[in-house]
Amino acid sequence: MNFSRVLLLVFACLVALCSVGAAPEPRWKGFKKIEKVGRNIRKGIEKAGPAITILGQAKALGK
């Protein structure tokens, strides 16, 4: 009877130690990826801005 209690206690401690992580991953990791995609799109639009204005002026001259 005592052996089963000791075994149960050891098993409970083992489960508790296995379920605890040293460095949990942040839950907002997905949001950081979405933010990075949005930032890359914004930077791409900023870089393409002068080229788009030049194309618009060239199109206006062609009419």
N, CA, C and O atoms as a Maestro MAE file, in Angstrom:
{
 s_m_m2io_version
 :::
 2.0.0
}

f_m_ct {
 s_m_title
 :::
 protein
 m_atom[252] {
  # First column is atom index #
  i_m_mmod_type
  r_m_x_coord
  r_m_y_coord
  r_m_z_coord
  i_m_residue_number
  s_m_chain_name
  s_m_pdb_residue_name
  s_m_pdb_atom_name
  i_m_atomic_number
  :::
  1 25 0.829 -1.187 0.000 1 A "MET " " N  " 7
  2 3 0.000 0.000 0.000 1 A "MET " " CA " 6
  3 2 0.877 1.254 0.000 1 A "MET " " C  " 6
  4 15 0.624 2.182 -0.769 1 A "MET " " O  " 8
  5 25 1.894 1.291 0.846 2 A "ASN " " N  " 7
  6 3 2.787 2.453 0.876 2 A "ASN " " CA " 6
  7 2 3.585 2.571 -0.419 2 A "ASN " " C  " 6
  8 15 3.872 3.673 -0.887 2 A "ASN " " O  " 8
  9 25 3.940 1.411 -0.995 3 A "PHE " " N  " 7
  10 3 4.711 1.429 -2.233 3 A "PHE " " CA " 6
  11 2 3.902 2.071 -3.357 3 A "PHE " " C  " 6
  12 15 4.470 2.797 -4.174 3 A "PHE " " O  " 8
  13 25 2.614 1.829 -3.421 4 A "SER " " N  " 7
  14 3 1.787 2.424 -4.481 4 A "SER " " CA " 6
  15 2 1.674 3.935 -4.305 4 A "SER " " C  " 6
  16 15 1.638 4.677 -5.286 4 A "SER " " O  " 8
  17 25 1.620 4.386 -3.059 5 A "ARG " " N  " 7
  18 3 1.560 5.839 -2.820 5 A "ARG " " CA " 6
  19 2 2.874 6.513 -3.230 5 A "ARG " " C  " 6
  20 15 2.862 7.590 -3.826 5 A "ARG " " O  " 8
  21 25 3.991 5.884 -2.911 6 A "VAL " " N  " 7
  22 3 5.300 6.420 -3.277 6 A "VAL " " CA " 6
  23 2 5.438 6.441 -4.799 6 A "VAL " " C  " 6
  24 15 5.918 7.419 -5.374 6 A "VAL " " O  " 8
  25 25 5.018 5.366 -5.438 7 A "LEU " " N  " 7
  26 3 5.073 5.293 -6.897 7 A "LEU " " CA " 6
  27 2 4.187 6.369 -7.526 7 A "LEU " " C  " 6
  28 15 4.581 7.000 -8.507 7 A "LEU " " O  " 8
  29 25 3.005 6.579 -6.972 8 A "LEU " " N  " 7
  30 3 2.107 7.620 -7.469 8 A "LEU " " CA " 6
  31 2 2.729 9.004 -7.288 8 A "LEU " " C  " 6
  32 15 2.616 9.850 -8.176 8 A "LEU " " O  " 8
  33 25 3.377 9.245 -6.160 9 A "LEU " " N  " 7
  34 3 4.028 10.524 -5.910 9 A "LEU " " CA " 6
  35 2 5.178 10.760 -6.892 9 A "LEU " " C  " 6
  36 15 5.323 11.857 -7.430 9 A "LEU " " O  " 8
  37 25 5.992 9.729 -7.121 10 A "VAL " " N  " 7
  38 3 7.099 9.841 -8.071 10 A "VAL " " CA " 6
  39 2 6.559 10.114 -9.479 10 A "VAL " " C  " 6
  40 15 7.093 10.953 -10.204 10 A "VAL " " O  " 8
  41 25 5.502 9.402 -9.852 11 A "PHE " " N  " 7
  42 3 4.901 9.606 -11.174 11 A "PHE " " CA " 6
  43 2 4.351 11.023 -11.306 11 A "PHE " " C  " 6
  44 15 4.526 11.652 -12.349 11 A "PHE " " O  " 8
  45 25 3.691 11.536 -10.273 12 A "ALA " " N  " 7
  46 3 3.147 12.889 -10.310 12 A "ALA " " CA " 6
  47 2 4.266 13.928 -10.434 12 A "ALA " " C  " 6
  48 15 4.124 14.910 -11.163 12 A "ALA " " O  " 8
  49 25 5.367 13.715 -9.730 13 A "CYS " " N  " 7
  50 3 6.505 14.634 -9.830 13 A "CYS " " CA " 6
  51 2 7.124 14.587 -11.223 13 A "CYS " " C  " 6
  52 15 7.515 15.619 -11.769 13 A "CYS " " O  " 8
  53 25 7.211 13.398 -11.793 14 A "LEU " " N  " 7
  54 3 7.763 13.245 -13.135 14 A "LEU " " CA " 6
  55 2 6.893 13.952 -14.171 14 A "LEU " " C  " 6
  56 15 7.411 14.624 -15.063 14 A "LEU " " O  " 8
  57 25 5.596 13.807 -14.059 15 A "VAL " " N  " 7
  58 3 4.685 14.484 -14.975 15 A "VAL " " CA " 6
  59 2 4.796 16.000 -14.818 15 A "VAL " " C  " 6
  60 15 4.791 16.727 -15.812 15 A "VAL " " O  " 8
  61 25 4.895 16.474 -13.600 16 A "ALA " " N  " 7
  62 3 5.009 17.915 -13.355 16 A "ALA " " CA " 6
  63 2 6.310 18.467 -13.946 16 A "ALA " " C  " 6
  64 15 6.316 19.556 -14.519 16 A "ALA " " O  " 8
  65 25 7.397 17.727 -13.810 17 A "LEU " " N  " 7
  66 3 8.676 18.198 -14.355 17 A "LEU " " CA " 6
  67 2 8.700 18.179 -15.876 17 A "LEU " " C  " 6
  68 15 9.314 19.043 -16.501 17 A "LEU " " O  " 8
  69 25 8.039 17.204 -16.467 18 A "CYS " " N  " 7
  70 3 8.024 17.114 -17.936 18 A "CYS " " CA " 6
  71 2 7.114 18.164 -18.568 18 A "CYS " " C  " 6
  72 15 7.347 18.581 -19.703 18 A "CYS " " O  " 8
  73 25 6.098 18.586 -17.859 19 A "SER " " N  " 7
  74 3 5.148 19.537 -18.436 19 A "SER " " CA " 6
  75 2 5.626 20.986 -18.341 19 A "SER " " C  " 6
  76 15 5.075 21.857 -19.015 19 A "SER " " O  " 8
  77 25 6.625 21.256 -17.531 20 A "VAL " " N  " 7
  78 3 7.133 22.613 -17.360 20 A "VAL " " CA " 6
  79 2 8.276 22.841 -18.346 20 A "VAL " " C  " 6
  80 15 9.221 22.055 -18.400 20 A "VAL " " O  " 8
  81 25 8.186 23.921 -19.127 21 A "GLY " " N  " 7
  82 3 9.247 24.252 -20.070 21 A "GLY " " CA " 6
  83 2 10.125 25.366 -19.524 21 A "GLY " " C  " 6
  84 15 9.667 26.197 -18.740 21 A "GLY " " O  " 8
  85 25 11.378 25.385 -19.934 22 A "ALA " " N  " 7
  86 3 12.308 26.393 -19.428 22 A "ALA " " CA " 6
  87 2 12.028 27.758 -20.051 22 A "ALA " " C  " 6
  88 15 12.027 28.774 -19.355 22 A "ALA " " O  " 8
  89 25 11.793 27.781 -21.347 23 A "ALA " " N  " 7
  90 3 11.546 29.045 -22.044 23 A "ALA " " CA " 6
  91 2 10.323 28.878 -22.949 23 A "ALA " " C  " 6
  92 15 10.447 28.389 -24.072 23 A "ALA " " O  " 8
  93 25 9.162 29.275 -22.473 24 A "PRO " " N  " 7
  94 3 7.966 29.113 -23.293 24 A "PRO " " CA " 6
  95 2 7.981 30.072 -24.488 24 A "PRO " " C  " 6
  96 15 8.476 31.195 -24.390 24 A "PRO " " O  " 8
  97 25 7.436 29.614 -25.606 25 A "GLU " " N  " 7
  98 3 7.374 30.461 -26.791 25 A "GLU " " CA " 6
  99 2 6.280 31.508 -26.605 25 A "GLU " " C  " 6
  100 15 5.229 31.213 -26.035 25 A "GLU " " O  " 8
  101 25 6.516 32.697 -27.071 26 A "PRO " " N  " 7
  102 3 5.478 33.722 -26.946 26 A "PRO " " CA " 6
  103 2 4.272 33.379 -27.815 26 A "PRO " " C  " 6
  104 15 4.422 32.810 -28.896 26 A "PRO " " O  " 8
  105 25 3.106 33.717 -27.354 27 A "ARG " " N  " 7
  106 3 1.879 33.415 -28.088 27 A "ARG " " CA " 6
  107 2 1.651 34.384 -29.235 27 A "ARG " " C  " 6
  108 15 0.855 34.088 -30.126 27 A "ARG " " O  " 8
  109 25 2.316 35.526 -29.247 28 A "TRP " " N  " 7
  110 3 2.103 36.522 -30.275 28 A "TRP " " CA " 6
  111 2 3.087 36.385 -31.432 28 A "TRP " " C  " 6
  112 15 3.271 37.330 -32.199 28 A "TRP " " O  " 8
  113 25 3.712 35.239 -31.565 29 A "LYS " " N  " 7
  114 3 4.690 35.020 -32.622 29 A "LYS " " CA " 6
  115 2 4.047 35.174 -34.007 29 A "LYS " " C  " 6
  116 15 4.666 35.714 -34.924 29 A "LYS " " O  " 8
  117 25 2.822 34.704 -34.152 30 A "GLY " " N  " 7
  118 3 2.115 34.847 -35.421 30 A "GLY " " CA " 6
  119 2 1.856 36.290 -35.767 30 A "GLY " " C  " 6
  120 15 1.935 36.675 -36.934 30 A "GLY " " O  " 8
  121 25 1.548 37.094 -34.770 31 A "PHE " " N  " 7
  122 3 1.293 38.505 -35.011 31 A "PHE " " CA " 6
  123 2 2.557 39.227 -35.462 31 A "PHE " " C  " 6
  124 15 2.490 40.169 -36.252 31 A "PHE " " O  " 8
  125 25 3.711 38.785 -34.961 32 A "LYS " " N  " 7
  126 3 4.972 39.394 -35.396 32 A "LYS " " CA " 6
  127 2 5.230 39.104 -36.859 32 A "LYS " " C  " 6
  128 15 5.749 39.959 -37.577 32 A "LYS " " O  " 8
  129 25 4.874 37.900 -37.317 33 A "LYS " " N  " 7
  130 3 5.043 37.564 -38.730 33 A "LYS " " CA " 6
  131 2 4.128 38.416 -39.599 33 A "LYS " " C  " 6
  132 15 4.540 38.893 -40.656 33 A "LYS " " O  " 8
  133 25 2.892 38.608 -39.157 34 A "ILE " " N  " 7
  134 3 1.958 39.452 -39.907 34 A "ILE " " CA " 6
  135 2 2.467 40.883 -39.955 34 A "ILE " " C  " 6
  136 15 2.375 41.540 -40.992 34 A "ILE " " O  " 8
  137 25 3.000 41.369 -38.846 35 A "GLU " " N  " 7
  138 3 3.544 42.723 -38.802 35 A "GLU " " CA " 6
  139 2 4.723 42.864 -39.759 35 A "GLU " " C  " 6
  140 15 4.868 43.891 -40.422 35 A "GLU " " O  " 8
  141 25 5.560 41.841 -39.831 36 A "LYS " " N  " 7
  142 3 6.718 41.878 -40.723 36 A "LYS " " CA " 6
  143 2 6.276 41.917 -42.178 36 A "LYS " " C  " 6
  144 15 6.862 42.644 -42.980 36 A "LYS " " O  " 8
  145 25 5.250 41.145 -42.531 37 A "VAL " " N  " 7
  146 3 4.740 41.161 -43.907 37 A "VAL " " CA " 6
  147 2 4.199 42.546 -44.241 37 A "VAL " " C  " 6
  148 15 4.474 43.073 -45.320 37 A "VAL " " O  " 8
  149 25 3.446 43.131 -43.343 38 A "GLY " " N  " 7
  150 3 2.914 44.476 -43.571 38 A "GLY " " CA " 6
  151 2 4.011 45.511 -43.711 38 A "GLY " " C  " 6
  152 15 3.902 46.426 -44.528 38 A "GLY " " O  " 8
  153 25 5.055 45.379 -42.933 39 A "ARG " " N  " 7
  154 3 6.180 46.313 -43.018 39 A "ARG " " CA " 6
  155 2 6.901 46.172 -44.354 39 A "ARG " " C  " 6
  156 15 7.308 47.170 -44.948 39 A "ARG " " O  " 8
  157 25 7.061 44.931 -44.830 40 A "ASN " " N  " 7
  158 3 7.712 44.719 -46.121 40 A "ASN " " CA " 6
  159 2 6.877 45.293 -47.263 40 A "ASN " " C  " 6
  160 15 7.427 45.860 -48.206 40 A "ASN " " O  " 8
  161 25 5.553 45.150 -47.186 41 A "ILE " " N  " 7
  162 3 4.677 45.723 -48.217 41 A "ILE " " CA " 6
  163 2 4.780 47.239 -48.220 41 A "ILE " " C  " 6
  164 15 4.865 47.860 -49.280 41 A "ILE " " O  " 8
  165 25 4.772 47.836 -47.030 42 A "ARG " " N  " 7
  166 3 4.871 49.297 -46.936 42 A "ARG " " CA " 6
  167 2 6.188 49.800 -47.508 42 A "ARG " " C  " 6
  168 15 6.213 50.791 -48.238 42 A "ARG " " O  " 8
  169 25 7.285 49.118 -47.178 43 A "LYS " " N  " 7
  170 3 8.588 49.527 -47.703 43 A "LYS " " CA " 6
  171 2 8.639 49.378 -49.214 43 A "LYS " " C  " 6
  172 15 9.236 50.209 -49.899 43 A "LYS " " O  " 8
  173 25 8.023 48.333 -49.739 44 A "GLY " " N  " 7
  174 3 7.987 48.135 -51.190 44 A "GLY " " CA " 6
  175 2 7.206 49.229 -51.887 44 A "GLY " " C  " 6
  176 15 7.601 49.684 -52.960 44 A "GLY " " O  " 8
  177 25 6.107 49.657 -51.295 45 A "ILE " " N  " 7
  178 3 5.316 50.748 -51.882 45 A "ILE " " CA " 6
  179 2 6.100 52.053 -51.836 45 A "ILE " " C  " 6
  180 15 6.065 52.833 -52.787 45 A "ILE " " O  " 8
  181 25 6.811 52.294 -50.730 46 A "GLU " " N  " 7
  182 3 7.612 53.516 -50.635 46 A "GLU " " CA " 6
  183 2 8.719 53.538 -51.687 46 A "GLU " " C  " 6
  184 15 9.016 54.587 -52.257 46 A "GLU " " O  " 8
  185 25 9.325 52.384 -51.942 47 A "LYS " " N  " 7
  186 3 10.396 52.336 -52.935 47 A "LYS " " CA " 6
  187 2 9.849 52.463 -54.354 47 A "LYS " " C  " 6
  188 15 10.522 53.010 -55.228 47 A "LYS " " O  " 8
  189 25 8.639 51.964 -54.593 48 A "ALA " " N  " 7
  190 3 8.062 51.997 -55.933 48 A "ALA " " CA " 6
  191 2 7.364 53.316 -56.226 48 A "ALA " " C  " 6
  192 15 6.996 53.569 -57.374 48 A "ALA " " O  " 8
  193 25 7.174 54.149 -55.236 49 A "GLY " " N  " 7
  194 3 6.459 55.421 -55.417 49 A "GLY " " CA " 6
  195 2 7.030 56.298 -56.510 49 A "GLY " " C  " 6
  196 15 6.272 56.710 -57.389 49 A "GLY " " O  " 8
  197 25 8.319 56.612 -56.517 50 A "PRO " " N  " 7
  198 3 8.867 57.466 -57.575 50 A "PRO " " CA " 6
  199 2 8.734 56.850 -58.971 50 A "PRO " " C  " 6
  200 15 8.495 57.573 -59.938 50 A "PRO " " O  " 8
  201 25 8.881 55.562 -59.086 51 A "ALA " " N  " 7
  202 3 8.746 54.915 -60.390 51 A "ALA " " CA " 6
  203 2 7.319 55.006 -60.895 51 A "ALA " " C  " 6
  204 15 7.100 55.171 -62.095 51 A "ALA " " O  " 8
  205 25 6.354 54.901 -60.012 52 A "ILE " " N  " 7
  206 3 4.949 54.986 -60.412 52 A "ILE " " CA " 6
  207 2 4.614 56.399 -60.868 52 A "ILE " " C  " 6
  208 15 3.874 56.578 -61.835 52 A "ILE " " O  " 8
  209 25 5.149 57.401 -60.184 53 A "THR " " N  " 7
  210 3 4.875 58.778 -60.612 53 A "THR " " CA " 6
  211 2 5.492 59.052 -61.976 53 A "THR " " C  " 6
  212 15 4.891 59.752 -62.791 53 A "THR " " O  " 8
  213 25 6.665 58.523 -62.240 54 A "ILE " " N  " 7
  214 3 7.306 58.721 -63.548 54 A "ILE " " CA " 6
  215 2 6.490 58.030 -64.636 54 A "ILE " " C  " 6
  216 15 6.299 58.588 -65.716 54 A "ILE " " O  " 8
  217 25 6.013 56.829 -64.362 55 A "LEU " " N  " 7
  218 3 5.176 56.138 -65.339 55 A "LEU " " CA " 6
  219 2 3.878 56.895 -65.591 55 A "LEU " " C  " 6
  220 15 3.388 56.943 -66.719 55 A "LEU " " O  " 8
  221 25 3.335 57.474 -64.553 56 A "GLY " " N  " 7
  222 3 2.097 58.264 -64.715 56 A "GLY " " CA " 6
  223 2 2.357 59.494 -65.568 56 A "GLY " " C  " 6
  224 15 1.523 59.849 -66.401 56 A "GLY " " O  " 8
  225 25 3.492 60.150 -65.382 57 A "GLN " " N  " 7
  226 3 3.812 61.322 -66.194 57 A "GLN " " CA " 6
  227 2 4.062 60.925 -67.647 57 A "GLN " " C  " 6
  228 15 3.654 61.636 -68.565 57 A "GLN " " O  " 8
  229 25 4.725 59.802 -67.854 58 A "ALA " " N  " 7
  230 3 4.985 59.337 -69.226 58 A "ALA " " CA " 6
  231 2 3.673 58.978 -69.913 58 A "ALA " " C  " 6
  232 15 3.509 59.248 -71.103 58 A "ALA " " O  " 8
  233 25 2.763 58.390 -69.204 59 A "LYS " " N  " 7
  234 3 1.464 58.046 -69.785 59 A "LYS " " CA " 6
  235 2 0.695 59.311 -70.142 59 A "LYS " " C  " 6
  236 15 0.016 59.352 -71.168 59 A "LYS " " O  " 8
  237 25 0.792 60.343 -69.307 60 A "ALA " " N  " 7
  238 3 0.101 61.600 -69.583 60 A "ALA " " CA " 6
  239 2 0.691 62.278 -70.818 60 A "ALA " " C  " 6
  240 15 -0.035 62.911 -71.584 60 A "ALA " " O  " 8
  241 25 2.000 62.149 -71.012 61 A "LEU " " N  " 7
  242 3 2.621 62.744 -72.188 61 A "LEU " " CA " 6
  243 2 2.219 62.006 -73.467 61 A "LEU " " C  " 6
  244 15 2.133 62.620 -74.531 61 A "LEU " " O  " 8
  245 25 1.977 60.713 -73.375 62 A "GLY " " N  " 7
  246 3 1.615 59.920 -74.529 62 A "GLY " " CA " 6
  247 2 0.216 60.191 -75.034 62 A "GLY " " C  " 6
  248 15 -0.082 59.873 -76.185 62 A "GLY " " O  " 8
  249 25 -0.649 60.762 -74.226 63 A "LYS " " N  " 7
  250 3 -2.030 61.038 -74.651 63 A "LYS " " CA " 6
  251 2 -2.110 62.230 -75.494 63 A "LYS " " C  " 6
  252 15 -3.197 62.602 -75.936 63 A "LYS " " O  " 8
  :::
 }
 m_bond[251] {
  # First column is bond index #
  i_m_from
  i_m_to
  i_m_order
  :::
  1 1 2 1
  2 2 3 1
  3 3 4 2
  4 3 5 1
  5 5 6 1
  6 6 7 1
  7 7 8 2
  8 7 9 1
  9 9 10 1
  10 10 11 1
  11 11 12 2
  12 11 13 1
  13 13 14 1
  14 14 15 1
  15 15 16 2
  16 15 17 1
  17 17 18 1
  18 18 19 1
  19 19 20 2
  20 19 21 1
  21 21 22 1
  22 22 23 1
  23 23 24 2
  24 23 25 1
  25 25 26 1
  26 26 27 1
  27 27 28 2
  28 27 29 1
  29 29 30 1
  30 30 31 1
  31 31 32 2
  32 31 33 1
  33 33 34 1
  34 34 35 1
  35 35 36 2
  36 35 37 1
  37 37 38 1
  38 38 39 1
  39 39 40 2
  40 39 41 1
  41 41 42 1
  42 42 43 1
  43 43 44 2
  44 43 45 1
  45 45 46 1
  46 46 47 1
  47 47 48 2
  48 47 49 1
  49 49 50 1
  50 50 51 1
  51 51 52 2
  52 51 53 1
  53 53 54 1
  54 54 55 1
  55 55 56 2
  56 55 57 1
  57 57 58 1
  58 58 59 1
  59 59 60 2
  60 59 61 1
  61 61 62 1
  62 62 63 1
  63 63 64 2
  64 63 65 1
  65 65 66 1
  66 66 67 1
  67 67 68 2
  68 67 69 1
  69 69 70 1
  70 70 71 1
  71 71 72 2
  72 71 73 1
  73 73 74 1
  74 74 75 1
  75 75 76 2
  76 75 77 1
  77 77 78 1
  78 78 79 1
  79 79 80 2
  80 79 81 1
  81 81 82 1
  82 82 83 1
  83 83 84 2
  84 83 85 1
  85 85 86 1
  86 86 87 1
  87 87 88 2
  88 87 89 1
  89 89 90 1
  90 90 91 1
  91 91 92 2
  92 91 93 1
  93 93 94 1
  94 94 95 1
  95 95 96 2
  96 95 97 1
  97 97 98 1
  98 98 99 1
  99 99 100 2
  100 99 101 1
  101 101 102 1
  102 102 103 1
  103 103 104 2
  104 103 105 1
  105 105 106 1
  106 106 107 1
  107 107 108 2
  108 107 109 1
  109 109 110 1
  110 110 111 1
  111 111 112 2
  112 111 113 1
  113 113 114 1
  114 114 115 1
  115 115 116 2
  116 115 117 1
  117 117 118 1
  118 118 119 1
  119 119 120 2
  120 119 121 1
  121 121 122 1
  122 122 123 1
  123 123 124 2
  124 123 125 1
  125 125 126 1
  126 126 127 1
  127 127 128 2
  128 127 129 1
  129 129 130 1
  130 130 131 1
  131 131 132 2
  132 131 133 1
  133 133 134 1
  134 134 135 1
  135 135 136 2
  136 135 137 1
  137 137 138 1
  138 138 139 1
  139 139 140 2
  140 139 141 1
  141 141 142 1
  142 142 143 1
  143 143 144 2
  144 143 145 1
  145 145 146 1
  146 146 147 1
  147 147 148 2
  148 147 149 1
  149 149 150 1
  150 150 151 1
  151 151 152 2
  152 151 153 1
  153 153 154 1
  154 154 155 1
  155 155 156 2
  156 155 157 1
  157 157 158 1
  158 158 159 1
  159 159 160 2
  160 159 161 1
  161 161 162 1
  162 162 163 1
  163 163 164 2
  164 163 165 1
  165 165 166 1
  166 166 167 1
  167 167 168 2
  168 167 169 1
  169 169 170 1
  170 170 171 1
  171 171 172 2
  172 171 173 1
  173 173 174 1
  174 174 175 1
  175 175 176 2
  176 175 177 1
  177 177 178 1
  178 178 179 1
  179 179 180 2
  180 179 181 1
  181 181 182 1
  182 182 183 1
  183 183 184 2
  184 183 185 1
  185 185 186 1
  186 186 187 1
  187 187 188 2
  188 187 189 1
  189 189 190 1
  190 190 191 1
  191 191 192 2
  192 191 193 1
  193 193 194 1
  194 194 195 1
  195 195 196 2
  196 195 197 1
  197 197 198 1
  198 198 199 1
  199 199 200 2
  200 199 201 1
  201 201 202 1
  202 202 203 1
  203 203 204 2
  204 203 205 1
  205 205 206 1
  206 206 207 1
  207 207 208 2
  208 207 209 1
  209 209 210 1
  210 210 211 1
  211 211 212 2
  212 211 213 1
  213 213 214 1
  214 214 215 1
  215 215 216 2
  216 215 217 1
  217 217 218 1
  218 218 219 1
  219 219 220 2
  220 219 221 1
  221 221 222 1
  222 222 223 1
  223 223 224 2
  224 223 225 1
  225 225 226 1
  226 226 227 1
  227 227 228 2
  228 227 229 1
  229 229 230 1
  230 230 231 1
  231 231 232 2
  232 231 233 1
  233 233 234 1
  234 234 235 1
  235 235 236 2
  236 235 237 1
  237 237 238 1
  238 238 239 1
  239 239 240 2
  240 239 241 1
  241 241 242 1
  242 242 243 1
  243 243 244 2
  244 243 245 1
  245 245 246 1
  246 246 247 1
  247 247 248 2
  248 247 249 1
  249 249 250 1
  250 250 251 1
  251 251 252 2
  :::
 }
}
